[in-house]
Every structure is written in C-alpha cells, then in structure tokens.
Amino acid sequence: IRIGAFSVVRRIIEDYKLAEHLKRWDDRGKGLLLDLAAYSVIAESNVAQHFSDYAYNHPLMTPQNKIYSDSTISRFIREIDDNDRVEFLNSWNATHDKNEKIYVSYDSTNKNCKAGDIEMAEYGHPKNDVGAPIINYSIAYDMTNEKPLLYESYPGSIVDVSQLKYMLEKIRGYGYKKIGFILDRGYFSKANIQFMDSCDYDFVMMVKGRASFVHGLIMEHMGEFESKRACSIKVYRTYGMTVKAKLYADDDTDRYFHIYYKAKKQASERARLEADLDRMEAEMDKIKG
C-alpha cells in the first residue's frame, strides 16, 4: 500500500528528468532533495522532524535508502541558495518549446511566519491576518501543458500588484514568445495592464467589482442577458455576455469585458444579506431605550 504513491511520484520524476536539472548536487544530494519533494507530496507536510518516520516506511531515492536526521536535512536546506534555484529554473524552462502558444496562470499567496527572526518575514497585507509577519510566494503555471514554469518568493510587505511586472520580465527572459496570462483581481492596475500591452501579451484578468467603471458596465447592461438562452453557459449554469469598451479614459484600444450572472449565487447572497439584517435588527432591539 505504501509503495503506491511513491511509485507514482518517482515515475513523474523520471518522466520529467528532474534529476538532470539538479546539476550542482551528487547522487546523495539529488536523492535527498527529491525524497523531500516526495515526502511533501505524499505526507502533505514539510516538517523536517517527521521525515524520518516517512523514510522508515517508504522507499527512498537516496543511495542505499539511507535515512538522514532532521538536523542533516535542515543543514542541507540552508545550503540551497538563490543561485541554485535560478539554475534549476533556467534548466527546466530550457526544455520547453518557446514557439508554442501557451496560457500562463499566475497567482500568489502568503504564509504566516512564527519561526522568529527571518529576514524575508515582514508585516504586510495577508488574506487572513493573524498579526504575524508573512512571506509571499507565487507560481506561474502553464495551463496548456499542465506544467509549472517558475516560482518565486518575496518579502511580506510587497503587495501582489507590484510584483507582476518582475514576473513578466522573467517569463520574457526565458524566451517564451506566444504567451497569454490568466490573472486574478490582485494584479489589476493600470500600470500592469499597460506593461502587458507593451510586451504584446494577451491576458484575461478578473477585475475589481467595486471599481466605478465595472459598476457602470454592469448597470448599463443589467436585464439584457440574465435570462436569455442564447447567453447561457450551460456547463457552469451561468449566463454571460461580452461588451467592448475602454478600460480607462486614455486607453488606446477597446477591451472585451465579460459580464456574468448566476441565479444560484444571487439567491445565496440574498439569503446571507437577509440573515445579516435580521441579526443586526435583533441586536438593535436589545438596546432600545
């Protein structure tokens, strides 16, 4: 039972020739690094103290299936520097066809840090603020071939919207020519859109719903498509339409805006609103007089 998941991970490692991209390390270092990757996938954990338990119960990729202590693992990880990461990503991206049309999904998240004095851990704007310093990390994913392309980490005080330009420059540096991006609302800004235009990149970006021009577009077209069968997107049980407009006043070109309506979501949001109103009304009744 325990060898099954390991066999799948090892087959992926062999098919993608990951060991060949780890040029700096000998067989011991490559095996340990790939074992740590397999451990994080199979055990869904990255706690070094528990690796020895995993290693005792699973096959390993280190020579002679040698089990290393958590102190050895910590020392090994500390020795990995930015040059190693850059060398791996350069080697990994060199194997991809640069003339193929691909769509890259890019997103970032943050991780709370409780490990003490870590230089990258800074106070920022986390999704769930628990009052701890954070680090940010992001990944760019080739949706066409279902492969990750690059990852990066950066200090917690740097917001997503300002990081996009550097990622785009990295992608361009790898030599990809026919590329489009799929981005969430965290990267929405005039500067980012203008930079993607200057690179001649196509993109699909979720916009911030409370932006005035978005609200104006929705109000302008309300009632035109919400119940028309021609506007039905059956697989998602959603209605939608596409309109052309300028994104900002000095925009050089018209953009395509996709507007969606989902009756089920409206009903659930309305129910939550009614529940909130009832709760607030009850709280107000308690303090009458």
C-alpha positions, -999 to 999 in steps of 0.1 A, spaced: 0 0 0 28 24 10 48 20 -22 20 30 -45 21 68 -40 59 67 -40 59 48 -73 37 75 -89 59 103 -77 91 85 -88 76 79 -123 68 117 -126 104 125 -115 118 101 -142 95 112 -170 104 149 -164 141 141 -159 141 162 -128 174 148 -115 191 161 -147 181 196 -138 198 193 -103 232 198 -117 250 210 -86 245 180 -64 259 145 -63 237 114 -61 233 118 -23 221 155 -26 198 148 -56 183 118 -38 177 137 -6 162 167 -24 138 145 -44 130 125 -13 120 157 5 98 166 -25 82 132 -25 77 135 13 59 168 10 36 155 -17 27 121 -1 26 132 36 12 166 28 38 181 52 72 198 52 81 193 89 117 180 89 113 162 123 87 138 107 107 129 77 125 101 94 91 84 101 82 87 65 116 74 54 113 44 76 80 34 60 87 43 23 113 35 -3 138 63 -8 158 78 -37 190 83 -17 217 57 -23 211 25 -2 178 41 10 198 59 37 177 78 63 190 113 73 183 131 105 163 163 107 195 182 117 212 170 85 181 179 64 180 214 80 217 219 72 212 207 37 183 231 30 202 260 45 229 254 19 205 258 -10 208 294 -22 192 316 -48 218 307 -75 207 270 -71 170 280 -76 178 302 -106 200 275 -122 172 249 -118 145 271 -133 168 281 -162 175 244 -169 138 235 -165 125 262 -188 152 255 -214 134 222 -222 101 239 -232 92 248 -268 94 286 -269 73 289 -301 43 271 -287 12 292 -278 7 288 -240 -15 303 -214 1 310 -180 -19 311 -149 -1 332 -122 -11 336 -86 5 343 -52 -3 337 -16 12 344 18 24 322 47 24 333 83 58 331 99 63 321 136 99 310 133 115 341 148 139 364 131 137 357 94 148 384 71 121 380 45 92 378 70 76 413 72 42 427 81 21 431 50 -15 425 38 -23 388 43 -56 373 33 -61 361 69 -44 385 92 -34 368 125 -10 396 135 22 376 124 48 386 98 45 369 65 64 358 34 49 359 -1 54 332 -27 39 328 -62 39 303 -90 34 306 -128 17 276 -143 15 266 -180 -22 256 -183 -17 244 -219 7 216 -210 -3 215 -173 33 222 -160 47 247 -136 71 272 -152 86 291 -123 81 301 -87 94 330 -66 94 342 -31 95 378 -19 91 398 14 58 400 30 55 438 27 55 437 -11 20 436 -25 9 413 -54 1 442 -77 37 455 -77 53 420 -82 36 412 -116 60 433 -137 90 414 -125 74 380 -132 65 391 -167 102 401 -173 113 367 -161 89 349 -185 102 371 -213 138 364 -203 131 326 -207 123 333 -243 86 325 -245 71 343 -275 34 333 -279 20 337 -244 -12 348 -227 -18 353 -190 -47 344 -167 -46 367 -136 -68 373 -106 -80 407 -94 -50 412 -71 -29 422 -102 -54 447 -115 -38 481 -121 -34 505 -150 4 501 -148 3 463 -151 -21 464 -180 0 490 -199 31 469 -193 14 438 -207 3 458 -237 39 470 -242 50 433 -242 22 424 -266 8 398 -242 -28 387 -243 -44 384 -209 -76 375 -191 -79 393 -158 -106 394 -131 -115 430 -124 -124 445 -90 -161 445 -89 -164 477 -68 -145 498 -94 -166 526 -107 -163 516 -144 -171 480 -136 -202 490 -117 -212 513 -146 -208 485 -172 -230 462 -151 -257 487 -145 -257 497 -182 -263 461 -194 -284 448 -165 -315 430 -177 -301 424 -212 -288 388 -208 -297 373 -174 -325 351 -188 -317 348 -225 -310 312 -235 -286 325 -262 -264 338 -233 -265 306 -213 -231 289 -205 -246 255 -198 -216 237 -183 -214 264 -155 -252 271 -153 -243 307 -157 -254 335 -181 -229 358 -197 -223 384 -224 -193 403 -238 -191 440 -244 -165 463 -259 -154 494 -240 -123 514 -230 -107 504 -197 -96 539 -188 -101 574 -203 -67 575 -222 -68 538 -233 -55 533 -268 -78 504 -277 -111 489 -269 -112 459 -244 -135 430 -242 -154 428 -209 -171 395 -200 -201 400 -176 -216 370 -158 -248 364 -138 -256 333 -118 -290 329 -103 -279 304 -76 -252 328 -64 -276 357 -63 -301 337 -42 -274 326 -17 -260 361 -14 -295 375 -9 -302 349 19 -269 359 36 -279 396 34 -314 389 49 -298 368 77 -273 397 85 -302 422 85 -322 400 109 -292 396 132 -285 433 133 -321 441 139 -321 417 168 -290 433 183 -306 468 179 -338 456 196 -318 446 227 -306 481 234 -338 500 227 -343 527 252 
